[in-house]
C-alpha cells in the first residue's frame, strides 16, 4: 500500500523517466512483484546501489540496533514476532541494511551477519551494550571501520577495567604498553580502552561508551 501511495504522490516525477503507458502500478501489482523477488539477490543489488550512493563521501556514523516489529506474530501458525536488526546511516538518514533474526540466531549474531555484508570503510559503527562483544568489534575493524559501543554492567569485568582506567589512566596505559612489549610475537596484545565518561563514572559507577582495542591512530573519542 505504501508503494502505491508513494507512486500516486510522485506521479509527475516518475513520468519524467518512466513511460507508464498503462498508468501507475496498483497495490496488487507491487505485491506480486515483491513476492517474486529473490531477497538475497535484491539485497546484493541494493548494497551495490548504496555503495555507489556513498562513494563520494565519508561513511559517517552507522547505528545498528534490533527491534521487534509490532503485530508481526502469528498465533495461528505459532510463529514468534519478527525481530530485525537495522543498520542506519545517521548522516544520510537512510537505512542501509536490514536483516531478520533467523531461528537459532539472536540479535548479536544477526548484527554480525548484517555488518559482514556492508562496506565499513571510514564508518563509525555504534550500538548499545548488547553489541559490546570482541568478535563484533574485530569484524568492524577488519572491514575498515571503527566502533563505539555502550558499556554497562552486563560486562562486569570490562566495566571494572574501564573504571580503573579513568581512576588512573597513566598507570594503566604504562602497564598495557609493558605487557605489549613483553608479549610473544605470535600473541596480539590487548590495547587499552578509550572511553568517554560521565560524572557517574567518577563516583565509581561508570557509564561509558567503549571504543576499545583500536590500532594506533584510529577510534579516538
Secondary structure as a PSIPRED ss2 file (coil, helix, strand):
# PSIPRED VFORMAT (PSIPRED V4.0)

   1 X C   1.000  0.000  0.000
   2 X H   0.000  1.000  0.000
   3 X H   0.000  1.000  0.000
   4 X H   0.000  1.000  0.000
   5 X H   0.000  1.000  0.000
   6 X H   0.000  1.000  0.000
   7 X H   0.000  1.000  0.000
   8 X H   0.000  1.000  0.000
   9 X H   0.000  1.000  0.000
  10 X C   1.000  0.000  0.000
  11 X H   0.000  1.000  0.000
  12 X H   0.000  1.000  0.000
  13 X H   0.000  1.000  0.000
  14 X H   0.000  1.000  0.000
  15 X C   1.000  0.000  0.000
  16 X C   1.000  0.000  0.000
  17 X C   1.000  0.000  0.000
  18 X C   1.000  0.000  0.000
  19 X C   1.000  0.000  0.000
  20 X C   1.000  0.000  0.000
  21 X C   1.000  0.000  0.000
  22 X C   1.000  0.000  0.000
  23 X C   1.000  0.000  0.000
  24 X C   1.000  0.000  0.000
  25 X C   1.000  0.000  0.000
  26 X C   1.000  0.000  0.000
  27 X H   0.000  1.000  0.000
  28 X H   0.000  1.000  0.000
  29 X H   0.000  1.000  0.000
  30 X H   0.000  1.000  0.000
  31 X H   0.000  1.000  0.000
  32 X H   0.000  1.000  0.000
  33 X H   0.000  1.000  0.000
  34 X H   0.000  1.000  0.000
  35 X H   0.000  1.000  0.000
  36 X H   0.000  1.000  0.000
  37 X C   1.000  0.000  0.000
  38 X C   1.000  0.000  0.000
  39 X H   0.000  1.000  0.000
  40 X H   0.000  1.000  0.000
  41 X H   0.000  1.000  0.000
  42 X H   0.000  1.000  0.000
  43 X H   0.000  1.000  0.000
  44 X H   0.000  1.000  0.000
  45 X H   0.000  1.000  0.000
  46 X H   0.000  1.000  0.000
  47 X H   0.000  1.000  0.000
  48 X H   0.000  1.000  0.000
  49 X H   0.000  1.000  0.000
  50 X H   0.000  1.000  0.000
  51 X H   0.000  1.000  0.000
  52 X H   0.000  1.000  0.000
  53 X H   0.000  1.000  0.000
  54 X C   1.000  0.000  0.000
  55 X C   1.000  0.000  0.000
  56 X C   1.000  0.000  0.000
  57 X C   1.000  0.000  0.000
  58 X C   1.000  0.000  0.000
  59 X C   1.000  0.000  0.000
  60 X E   0.000  0.000  1.000
  61 X E   0.000  0.000  1.000
  62 X E   0.000  0.000  1.000
  63 X E   0.000  0.000  1.000
  64 X E   0.000  0.000  1.000
  65 X E   0.000  0.000  1.000
  66 X E   0.000  0.000  1.000
  67 X E   0.000  0.000  1.000
  68 X E   0.000  0.000  1.000
  69 X C   1.000  0.000  0.000
  70 X C   1.000  0.000  0.000
  71 X C   1.000  0.000  0.000
  72 X C   1.000  0.000  0.000
  73 X C   1.000  0.000  0.000
  74 X E   0.000  0.000  1.000
  75 X C   1.000  0.000  0.000
  76 X C   1.000  0.000  0.000
  77 X C   1.000  0.000  0.000
  78 X C   1.000  0.000  0.000
  79 X E   0.000  0.000  1.000
  80 X C   1.000  0.000  0.000
  81 X C   1.000  0.000  0.000
  82 X C   1.000  0.000  0.000
  83 X E   0.000  0.000  1.000
  84 X E   0.000  0.000  1.000
  85 X E   0.000  0.000  1.000
  86 X E   0.000  0.000  1.000
  87 X E   0.000  0.000  1.000
  88 X E   0.000  0.000  1.000
  89 X E   0.000  0.000  1.000
  90 X C   1.000  0.000  0.000
  91 X C   1.000  0.000  0.000
  92 X C   1.000  0.000  0.000
  93 X C   1.000  0.000  0.000
  94 X E   0.000  0.000  1.000
  95 X E   0.000  0.000  1.000
  96 X E   0.000  0.000  1.000
  97 X E   0.000  0.000  1.000
  98 X E   0.000  0.000  1.000
  99 X E   0.000  0.000  1.000
 100 X E   0.000  0.000  1.000
 101 X C   1.000  0.000  0.000
 102 X C   1.000  0.000  0.000
 103 X C   1.000  0.000  0.000
 104 X C   1.000  0.000  0.000
 105 X C   1.000  0.000  0.000
 106 X C   1.000  0.000  0.000
 107 X H   0.000  1.000  0.000
 108 X H   0.000  1.000  0.000
 109 X H   0.000  1.000  0.000
 110 X H   0.000  1.000  0.000
 111 X H   0.000  1.000  0.000
 112 X H   0.000  1.000  0.000
 113 X H   0.000  1.000  0.000
 114 X H   0.000  1.000  0.000
 115 X H   0.000  1.000  0.000
 116 X C   1.000  0.000  0.000
 117 X C   1.000  0.000  0.000
 118 X C   1.000  0.000  0.000
 119 X C   1.000  0.000  0.000
 120 X C   1.000  0.000  0.000
 121 X C   1.000  0.000  0.000
 122 X C   1.000  0.000  0.000
 123 X E   0.000  0.000  1.000
 124 X E   0.000  0.000  1.000
 125 X E   0.000  0.000  1.000
 126 X E   0.000  0.000  1.000
 127 X E   0.000  0.000  1.000
 128 X C   1.000  0.000  0.000
 129 X H   0.000  1.000  0.000
 130 X H   0.000  1.000  0.000
 131 X H   0.000  1.000  0.000
 132 X C   1.000  0.000  0.000
 133 X C   1.000  0.000  0.000
 134 X H   0.000  1.000  0.000
 135 X H   0.000  1.000  0.000
 136 X H   0.000  1.000  0.000
 137 X H   0.000  1.000  0.000
 138 X H   0.000  1.000  0.000
 139 X H   0.000  1.000  0.000
 140 X H   0.000  1.000  0.000
 141 X H   0.000  1.000  0.000
 142 X H   0.000  1.000  0.000
 143 X C   1.000  0.000  0.000
 144 X C   1.000  0.000  0.000
 145 X C   1.000  0.000  0.000
 146 X E   0.000  0.000  1.000
 147 X E   0.000  0.000  1.000
 148 X E   0.000  0.000  1.000
 149 X E   0.000  0.000  1.000
 150 X E   0.000  0.000  1.000
 151 X E   0.000  0.000  1.000
 152 X C   1.000  0.000  0.000
 153 X H   0.000  1.000  0.000
 154 X H   0.000  1.000  0.000
 155 X H   0.000  1.000  0.000
 156 X H   0.000  1.000  0.000
 157 X H   0.000  1.000  0.000
 158 X H   0.000  1.000  0.000
 159 X H   0.000  1.000  0.000
 160 X H   0.000  1.000  0.000
 161 X H   0.000  1.000  0.000
 162 X H   0.000  1.000  0.000
 163 X H   0.000  1.000  0.000
 164 X H   0.000  1.000  0.000
 165 X H   0.000  1.000  0.000
 166 X H   0.000  1.000  0.000
 167 X H   0.000  1.000  0.000
 168 X C   1.000  0.000  0.000
 169 X H   0.000  1.000  0.000
 170 X H   0.000  1.000  0.000
 171 X H   0.000  1.000  0.000
 172 X H   0.000  1.000  0.000
 173 X H   0.000  1.000  0.000
 174 X H   0.000  1.000  0.000
 175 X H   0.000  1.000  0.000
 176 X H   0.000  1.000  0.000
 177 X H   0.000  1.000  0.000
 178 X H   0.000  1.000  0.000
 179 X H   0.000  1.000  0.000
 180 X H   0.000  1.000  0.000
 181 X H   0.000  1.000  0.000
 182 X H   0.000  1.000  0.000
 183 X C   1.000  0.000  0.000
 184 X C   1.000  0.000  0.000
 185 X C   1.000  0.000  0.000
 186 X C   1.000  0.000  0.000
 187 X C   1.000  0.000  0.000
 188 X C   1.000  0.000  0.000
 189 X C   1.000  0.000  0.000
 190 X C   1.000  0.000  0.000
 191 X C   1.000  0.000  0.000
 192 X C   1.000  0.000  0.000
 193 X C   1.000  0.000  0.000
 194 X E   0.000  0.000  1.000
 195 X E   0.000  0.000  1.000
 196 X E   0.000  0.000  1.000
 197 X C   1.000  0.000  0.000
 198 X C   1.000  0.000  0.000
 199 X H   0.000  1.000  0.000
 200 X H   0.000  1.000  0.000
 201 X H   0.000  1.000  0.000
 202 X H   0.000  1.000  0.000
 203 X C   1.000  0.000  0.000
 204 X C   1.000  0.000  0.000
 205 X C   1.000  0.000  0.000
 206 X C   1.000  0.000  0.000
 207 X C   1.000  0.000  0.000
 208 X E   0.000  0.000  1.000
 209 X E   0.000  0.000  1.000
 210 X E   0.000  0.000  1.000
 211 X E   0.000  0.000  1.000
 212 X C   1.000  0.000  0.000
 213 X C   1.000  0.000  0.000
 214 X C   1.000  0.000  0.000
 215 X C   1.000  0.000  0.000
 216 X C   1.000  0.000  0.000
 217 X C   1.000  0.000  0.000
 218 X C   1.000  0.000  0.000
 219 X C   1.000  0.000  0.000
 220 X C   1.000  0.000  0.000
 221 X C   1.000  0.000  0.000
